């Protein structure tokens, strides 16, 4: 039987997700949106590219949860994207209401799905999604770390003139200005980034600049686009998580997962390296952090906690 993949939100990211998933033939695709015309129109448009691209999956659009029943994977982008000057956190109250409605719909129709959330502010929205839906924490996860790490690796590759494939790195913590580029876990062609600094391949200032640009990577794109936020790289990152689950690839991926004891943190969602396989988030990998990484990670967790407290003020049932 083919996998059933539902995309809740058929906007910029939702449409790109559908296209990538069709090209990879990961399963049949349902595009769900309150604006059902957008969902139906995009599904039909992508389906009409099947003869050209040679993929064999079904696509349809809907605004009824019933049509998404028993999905294997659900990727959520329903919400409002950032406008110029708006932080991810400004989105909180609008997207919290939307996610409550989505959580209820998903819980009723696909209680066994692996649910990936992309809606911002990510860590708090995915935590609210898990609480509203009451689905198991290993089946509810947020997409952020893959995107942030990918941006960081891209910027490093541009600066160092080294292919992205030769750079390994991780960006962890909250998906906001407090995110933490793990420099001790950053390798350029097998060499620690600190050693590259010592050898003059990159200056400390330039590295700091790149870390900072990564933190503001989303805002940089928002500024260019004027209407809407990034969608190609976020969609690609979401697809990597879905694929690892559906094919039981057990990839190690930085994701916003439910941390409960690891890294000295309890009951919160934030970016950590995890293993994604057929059981969802199968494991949280505990990296050894140096003092600076640990301090920055703790600060980041604190920022997520503060925003979750703000969410609780908006909705005390959380
Ligand atoms: N249920 C389903 N879909 C909804 C709902 C809802 N309750 N509310 C809004 N939507 C739909 C909108 O109709 C729109 O088509 O969500 C879609 C969002 O699409 P875009 O506005 O194009 O936003 P996008 O760029 O895809 O980003 C979505 O992901 O990265 C985050 O910050 C970003 O929170 C934003 C989300």
Boltz pocket constraint, residues with backbone or C-beta under 6 A from the ligand:
constraints:
  - pocket:
      binder: B
      contacts: [[A, 8], [A, 9], [A, 10], [A, 11], [A, 12], [A, 13], [A, 14], [A, 32], [A, 33], [A, 34], [A, 35], [A, 38], [A, 76], [A, 77], [A, 78], [A, 79], [A, 80], [A, 81], [A, 82], [A, 91], [A, 95], [A, 98], [A, 101], [A, 102], [A, 118], [A, 119], [A, 120], [A, 121], [A, 228], [A, 229], [A, 230], [A, 231], [A, 234]]
      max_distance: 6.0
